[in-house]
Amino acid sequence: MREPKEKTSEIEKTEKPSNFIRNIIDDDLKSGKYDGRVVTRFPPEPNGYLHIGHAKSICLNFGIASDYSGVYHLRFDDTNPIKEEDEYIKAIIKDVRWLGFDWGENQFFASDYFDQLFEYAVKLIKKGKAYVDSLSANEIRAYRGTLKEPGKESPYRNRSVEENLDLFERMKAGGFKNGEMVLRAKIDMTSPNLNMRDPAMYRIINAIHHRTGDMWHIYPMYDFAHGQSDSIEKITHSICTLEFEDHRPLYNWFLDELEIYHPTQIEFARLNLTYTVMSKRKLLRLVSENQVSGWDDPRMPTLSGLRRRGYTAQAIRNFADKIGVAKSDSTVDIALLEHTLRDDLNQKARRVMAVLNPLKVVITNYPEEQTEELDAVNNPEDESMGTRKIPFSKIIYIEKTDFEEDPPPKYFRLAPGREVRLKHAYYISCIEVIKDEKTAEILEIHCTYDPKTRGGWSDDGRKVKGTLHWVSARHAINGEVRLYDHLFNKENPDDGDNFTNNLNPDSLESIKNCKLEPSLAESTVENRFQFMRLGYFCLDSVDSGKDNLVFNRTVGLRDTWARIQRSQAKKG
């Protein structure tokens, strides 16, 4: 194996709060265990795209190594050629790099170690610690027992070492059909831990592997490949999610019986989010059943979907820091993720104006052919982002919802006889409503403007309560805007195989012929915008083109998490 090089990372180091994993590492460093080294890894299976739950693990594994001036590896657990694809490998690499991590030359595959893993298996057979079993999968399952009842030994458990070696070599050479035999560890069929009841080490899969082709007909199970790959790479701390806690005795058993370098496995609670499913199997089902447009659908919790929707890598890293590391499972309110995103976008997003459901407004006392260039601040949170010019003319568009002919109480937007402020522009007052004679539908509004209020401010001290966004009709560009809601309408949608019953039919609303300020014509997928009063948006990276601008709403402006926190503070 190549010697691991010190990785580089663009992520700025900050003081991290202590947690039980860091405490373990601190103790190991003090005792001199692993000679003061810290080497971690992220071992994804290339059978789907990464999701927000993986991001927590990536940030934890790579972040810890970075903070301790250690090394981190990206290792693909490519041990099941039936489900693995190069597409997934490329997507995983892109996602981890997008999060901000660079592992240098430390990219590995479990398939790099197939020869060594096979030799380890042979060693266990020779020690009498592994055997070839001819029971069917259903029989093995029946023999395994339950949590309350011990398992039953296979009638093939006591095959001789010579017979096991011969059968295992024939398995490797492709002499048997899929599922005809397995190699099992010989441990204890009465163990209270079901993972120790002679677990499978190798199974027969007669399929083409994406890297090794048809060289192999047997492939190691994850529980066998995992620990030995960690050992080969000299990983110090193998950080896993909590479902592997019951597998740790098996992890240790293999390493001890093989008498090889022994990493430390540590488990932490995985990420669970409200209104979200995290199972790759279920996400694949959404894709294959066309419930979504693909793995990168902006409603998906995949990193590619979140990126396309407009999430930033910094926001996801900040979220991982906020939720911290725990020993027990819990569910995080998705409002916290959205709150963290807003905090980041608030600092980065340029404020622009877009009208989604346009209503025509004619300013009757404004000169017919005149156009003004008005100054607009790009981001009040960051003066370095400067200003831009926005055009103003006689006819503008406002939102239909910003006008009421018969307004209710406490309605501060435009209405007959009422004055409002146009952001960055002027005060206007409604003087007439033009309707369709047959349908009574409002076609346009006639207003007057006060030329002394340029910039949206009055020198005479009068105040207005309503401020509206707008777009000059003469200069507006057309675009499509997609408004996203939660993919599921149930807080805990993971209802077994019936989870698709909880899909939200209103998770996507597409609005065409929106009117956008002209500066948006130069948008790129890297840009982030706050459409004033509407939310944060980005250009869609898939469906947008030069003559077809499509913007995705990343998140709305209403901060549910902040409201929850204020409510809890009052109760406290």
Secondary structure as GFF3:
##gff-version 3
##sequence-region A 1 572
A	DSSP	beta_strand	8	9	.	.	.	ID=ss1
A	DSSP	alpha_helix	20	31	.	.	.	ID=ss2
A	DSSP	three_ten_helix	33	36	.	.	.	ID=ss3
A	DSSP	beta_strand	39	42	.	.	.	ID=ss4
A	DSSP	alpha_helix	52	67	.	.	.	ID=ss5
A	DSSP	beta_strand	71	76	.	.	.	ID=ss6
A	DSSP	alpha_helix	86	99	.	.	.	ID=ss7
A	DSSP	beta_strand	101	102	.	.	.	ID=ss8
A	DSSP	beta_strand	107	109	.	.	.	ID=ss9
A	DSSP	three_ten_helix	110	113	.	.	.	ID=ss10
A	DSSP	alpha_helix	114	126	.	.	.	ID=ss11
A	DSSP	beta_strand	130	133	.	.	.	ID=ss12
A	DSSP	alpha_helix	137	143	.	.	.	ID=ss13
A	DSSP	alpha_helix	161	172	.	.	.	ID=ss14
A	DSSP	beta_strand	182	185	.	.	.	ID=ss15
A	DSSP	three_ten_helix	194	196	.	.	.	ID=ss16
A	DSSP	beta_strand	200	204	.	.	.	ID=ss17
A	DSSP	beta_strand	218	220	.	.	.	ID=ss18
A	DSSP	alpha_helix	222	232	.	.	.	ID=ss19
A	DSSP	beta_strand	237	241	.	.	.	ID=ss20
A	DSSP	three_ten_helix	242	247	.	.	.	ID=ss21
A	DSSP	alpha_helix	248	258	.	.	.	ID=ss22
A	DSSP	beta_strand	264	268	.	.	.	ID=ss23
A	DSSP	alpha_helix	280	288	.	.	.	ID=ss24
A	DSSP	alpha_helix	303	309	.	.	.	ID=ss25
A	DSSP	alpha_helix	313	323	.	.	.	ID=ss26
A	DSSP	alpha_helix	334	348	.	.	.	ID=ss27
A	DSSP	beta_strand	350	352	.	.	.	ID=ss28
A	DSSP	beta_strand	354	355	.	.	.	ID=ss29
A	DSSP	beta_strand	358	363	.	.	.	ID=ss30
A	DSSP	beta_strand	372	377	.	.	.	ID=ss31
A	DSSP	three_ten_helix	383	385	.	.	.	ID=ss32
A	DSSP	beta_strand	387	392	.	.	.	ID=ss33
A	DSSP	beta_strand	395	399	.	.	.	ID=ss34
A	DSSP	three_ten_helix	400	402	.	.	.	ID=ss35
A	DSSP	beta_strand	419	422	.	.	.	ID=ss36
A	DSSP	beta_strand	427	435	.	.	.	ID=ss37
A	DSSP	beta_strand	442	450	.	.	.	ID=ss38
A	DSSP	three_ten_helix	451	453	.	.	.	ID=ss39
A	DSSP	beta_strand	467	468	.	.	.	ID=ss40
A	DSSP	beta_strand	471	472	.	.	.	ID=ss41
A	DSSP	beta_strand	477	484	.	.	.	ID=ss42
A	DSSP	three_ten_helix	496	502	.	.	.	ID=ss43
A	DSSP	beta_strand	508	516	.	.	.	ID=ss44
A	DSSP	three_ten_helix	518	522	.	.	.	ID=ss45
A	DSSP	beta_strand	529	531	.	.	.	ID=ss46
A	DSSP	beta_strand	535	539	.	.	.	ID=ss47
A	DSSP	beta_strand	550	555	.	.	.	ID=ss48
A	DSSP	alpha_helix	560	571	.	.	.	ID=ss49
###
